[in-house]
Amino acid sequence: MTATRAIRLRPRSALAIALVSVAGILAFGWPLFVDPGSGLAHGSDAPFVFALLLPLLLAVVLAEIADGGLDVKAVAMLGVLSAVGAILRPLGAGSAGVELVFFLLVLAARVFGPGFGFVLGATTLFASALLTGGVGPWLPYQMLGAAWVGLGAGLLPRARGRAEIAVLAAYGAVAGLLYGWLLNFSFWPFAVGTGTGLSFIAGDPIGANLHRFALFSLATSLGWDLGRAITNAALIAVIGPAVLGALRRAARRAAFDPPIAFPDAPATRAVIESQP
């Protein structure tokens, strides 16, 4: 079944998402490219600079998408799903990486499209932070990471039935792992310190730093990330068909797709009557 695009991405909107994604990649990965002699390599304020920059970039994307067709029905659906995700997130986030928010994000993006998934990921993490008091310099990175999870889910290839559930479950597992590793990278260069086998070393070859980062993630967060991945896959496999059905019924009732324009009846009748 094809997805219903609650938010249709115009070329300008897609370009805005691409640009903010590039800026986000730079925000996560800039330590790999910093010259060891620069003050930035040894400063502690750079993450805060990026933390202030990312919300501004996300605001540009949201404004551009809204200008391109975020109607009242899409806003209502976005608000409901963001609120549900914000409530689900703290229910399981305190034990073994069990996080309940991403399975809903993946399924909603599958039904409503990549633009909706991108916005939903950002707004859900923002609403959750407000609900739990988790506002801090880490929040923009979480918002962008979740936005990418939603965007990717909306771009998955077409499938039906069990094949669709299998694709979504596999994506949920991989996205759960990658999200955790991505968030690790936002603080790893500054959290470990120097002089250890897991430390970031400014100016070292990228491969060497990434090797140490992989060891850091395996040693510190693998259990949590696996818990998130397993939770995503299990929830999508077990309740995914029911949730997809409910979301698709809501999409049909909301009629996000543009109305079909029928030709003017009198003109059509005249054309028909003129035929031999």
C-alpha positions, -999 to +999 in steps of 0.1 A: +000+000+000+014+034-009+020+060+018-003+090+023+018+121+023+005+143+051+033+167+044+043+169+008+079+178+002+084+204-025+118+208-040+126+237-017+115+217+013+136+188+003+166+211-003+161+226+032+161+191+047+193+182+028+211+213+039+201+209+076+212+173+073+246+183+060+249+208+089+239+181+113+266+158+100+291+185+105+277+192+140+282+155+149+315+149+131+335+181+132+360+168+157+373+144+131+384+173+109+398+198+134+434+207+133+451+197+166+468+231+169+435+250+168+418+263+198+386+246+188+402+212+192+408+219+229+377+240+237+347+228+256+322+254+241+320+240+206+292+215+214+272+243+229+276+264+197+263+236+176+235+230+201+224+265+196+228+263+158+208+231+152+175+244+165+177+274+142+184+252+113+155+229+122+132+259+125+141+269+090+131+234+078+099+234+097+090+268+084+097+258+048+077+226+051+048+245+067+048+270+039+047+241+014+015+225+027+012+218+064-025+221+067-048+219+097-053+181+094-016+175+092-009+197+122-036+179+142-021+145+134+014+157+141+002+170+175-015+138+185+014+116+175+040+139+191+020+138+223+017+100+223+054+096+216+063+121+243+042+100+268+056+067+256+093+077+258+097+080+296+078+047+302+106+025+292+137+047+289+151+038+323+157+001+319+181-018+295+176+006+267+139-002+263+125+029+244+089+029+232+090+060+211+108+049+180+085+021+168+056+046+166+078+071+147+088+044+122+052+033+116+038+069+113+066+079+089+058+048+068+021+058+065+024+096+062+057+100+043+093+111+049+084+148+054+060+140+082+085+115+097+112+141+097+090+167+115+075+141+138+109+129+150+120+164+159+087+174+176+084+142+195+118+145+211+112+181+219+079+175+235+093+146+255+122+168+268+097+194+279+076+167+296+105+151+315+127+181+321+154+168+297+162+201+280+199+206+276+226+210+249+221+173+240+185+179+229+191+193+194+212+163+186+185+140+198+159+159+178+180+157+146+188+120+151+151+112+156+142+133+126+166+113+105+150+080+118+116+093+107+129+105+073+145+071+066+114+052+075+093+073+051+118+066+023+117+028+026+108+009-005+072-003-011+062-036+003+030-053+015+018-077+042+045-096+060+072-083+038+064-048+048+065-057+085+098-075+081+113-044+063+100-021+090+112-043+119+147-046+103+148-009+098+137-003+134+165-025+147+192-009+126+179+026+133+179+019+170+216+010+169+226+039+146+207+064+167+225+053+198+259+055+181+251+088+166+242+103+200+274+088+215+295+106+189+280+140+200+298+138+234+325+111+231+353+135+220+348+154+253+337+128+278+365+103+280+394+126+285+429+120+272+455+092+276+432+062+273+427+036+246+392+050+240+401+087+239+395+110+209+429+124+196+426+156+176+445+153+144+448+115+143+437+097+112+399+095+109+401+057+108+420+055+141+396+078+158+366+059+145+382+027+157+385+041+192+349+054+190+337+019+180+355+004+210+340+032+232+305+024+221+309-013+224+322-009+260+298+017+272+264+015+254+261-017+234+236-032+259+215-001+258+216+002+220+207-035+216+178-030+240+165-002+218+170-022+186+153-053+200+124-032+214+118-015+180+119-048+161+097-067+185+070-040+188+068-035+151+066-072+145+039-078+171+017-047+170+029-031+138+001-045+116-026-032+140-010+002+143-004+005+106-040-003+100-052+023+125-029+050+111-040+042+075-077+044+084-070+078+101-052+089+069-081+079+047-105+098+069-083+128+070-080+127+032-045+142+030-042+134-007-053+162-030-090+159-041-096+144-074-108+170-099-136+158-121-142+176-154-171+200-156-203+179-161-220+201-187-188+204-208-183+166-206-218+160-216-214+183-246-183+165-257-200+131-254-230+142-274-209+156-301-193+122-307-207+103-337 
